[in-house]
Structures are given as structure tokens and as C-alpha cells.
Amino acid sequence: MSKLKCAVIGAGYLGKFHAEKYAALKDCELVAVVDINREAAEQVANLYGAQAMTDYQPLLGQVDAVSVVVPTSLHHLVSRDFLHAGTHVLVEKPITVTVEEADELIAIAREKNVILQVGHLERFNPAVAGLEKMDDKPLFIESHRLSPFNPRANDVSVVLDLMIHDIDIILALVGSEVERIDASGTSVLTQGTDIANARITFQNGCVANVTASRISMKMERKMRMFRPCSYISVDFQNRVLIKHRTGEKEMFPGIPEIVTEESVFESGDALLEEIKHFVHCVKTGENPLVSGEAGRKALATAIEITKFLKHG
């Protein structure tokens, strides 16, 4: 099969890494890097022998697949144009600004029979894959995603910047509709919410307590959950999964023993795995791990949390 002609729209912090991954794949040809800042586009494109452009319009209908790595406010416009042109799209998270915009992208992708994948990168963390292999559903989940301040992502609140990663994972693990949301948060350094906590109650009875902060003095990405007969903790940052479960023996009469299993996963390149998965889906027609529908669900929940933070 001939190489997929690929392009990256947006040559900022994340865009340059997308370009690097496409250039490294044998079955892809990185043909263009686009950014309104010509110098930024040239700086990245020149590294990989691609064309630097300041306007993506000439690429419509000329490439097979694109990564859309522009500010969130432009996700809908750029993705829509490429989907209409029959191009497969990997759009960074959150999928769009509004649910209505997400619905339109999903409908176009379905009509054009092209792949729409959303860049929830944490799903490609090997520790998350270990969680998803467990059959029993969680009863209670607690997550903390803390990060030092970074001015790069201030176009969205901490909910859409950081918390949405855990929202996406939790929705996939629980597999039930959201019944109720309670949330609190505050702005500290920016005009938006910088630290937030949400309590999400699902129709199947599961409860998730989710905290995100972008003003922490340390980096932490952890999740803990109770399942029937087990307690599980996962450290996304260090790729460690620990499971405490009841065993077959007894530690006291009538009381089962507690068995601990620890899995430490090798360091990997989550972005490379995400893009390899996208390319695989483009070639095979398989549904992506994080489809447009999954991205929409995470966005809808994040928006409801944001509304609660504003209005109570």
C-alpha cells in the first residue's frame, strides 16, 4: 500500500511532536506543516523535509490524514473542512468548544466514511490499558491530576485542560450515563478556573470524585478505585498499577486474605502509539479507541462541570 499523505495543522508545542511522529512512520509521508506563523511552520517543516504553509485550504482533498493541533476554538472549523474533503482527522482534545460542534463533526465523519479520532493521550498510557482489561465495574473512583502552572494552555479552564483526561478514562471504565454532578473550583492565576473538584454520580451507582489543579507545586496523575472484592491504584505518571484483592486463603477465620499484585509498565511513547493507532484505523477502517463519540461524551461532562462551577 502506498504511503499515507499526512499533514499537521498547528506547529505549536504539541504540533511539532505530531510532525515528528508522522515523519518517523514508514507508512506515512509528512507532506506539510501549517501554521499562521510562517516561521513556526518552517522551523518544524524543515526538520522533516515537509512543505511549510500558512493556510491549510490548499491541502483540502490533497492529503489522506491530518492532525489538528490548533487552539481549541478552531478545532471545529479546521476539522470540519478536512472531514468534508474526505480526509481522516485526529483532533486534539477537547474535540470542540460545544457539544453541537462535536455532533456536527461526528455526523460529517459518518457521512464521508472517514476516521475521526480525538487526542485523549492518556488512553495510550500502558497503565490505563491494564485497567481496561479488568472485567468488574468500579463502585467508587477517586482521581487527582495536579500540575505546576504552564501558560501554554490558558485558553481553556483546568476542567477542559486537565480534568477531561480523567473524565474520559472514567466514562470508559464505568460504562454508565451520568446522573448527577456537584462541583466546586476557583481561579487563582488566570481568569478561568485553575483548581476544581467534581463529584460525578452515575446511573449504575458508581461515584467518581475528580480533582484537577494547574497551580500545584508538583506533578501528580493518580487514580484509585474500589471494585467488588478489590482496591486498585494507578500512577499514570510512573506507569504503576497496584491491585489489592481478596485471595483464596484466610488471614482470620472467615476473613479472606488480601493479595497484592503490582505491575510496572515500561516507559513508552504515548503520542507515537496514538498516531500509530490513528494510521492503523485509517488503513483498516476500524473504530478508533477514542472516537468522536467518546470525545463528545467527555466534552459534554466537562461542560456540565464547568456550568456548575459558574452557576452552582
Buried (B, 14 or more C-beta within 10 A) or exposed (E): EEEBBBBBBBBBEBBBBBBBBBBBBEBBBBBBBBBBEEEBBBBBBEBBEBBBBEEBEEBBEEBBBBBBBBBBEBBBEBBBBBBBBEBBBBBBBBBBBBBEBBBBBBEBBEEBEBBBBBBBBBBBBBBBBBBEEBEEBBBBBBBBBBBEBEEEBBEBBBBBBBBBBBBBBBBBBBEBEBEEBEBEBEBEEBEBBBBBBBBBBBEEEBBBBBBBBBBBEEEBBBBBBBBEEBBBBBBBEEBBBBBBBBEEEEEEEEEBEEEEEEEEBEEEBBBBBBBBBBBEBBBEEEBBBBBBBBBBBBBBBBBBBBEBBEEE
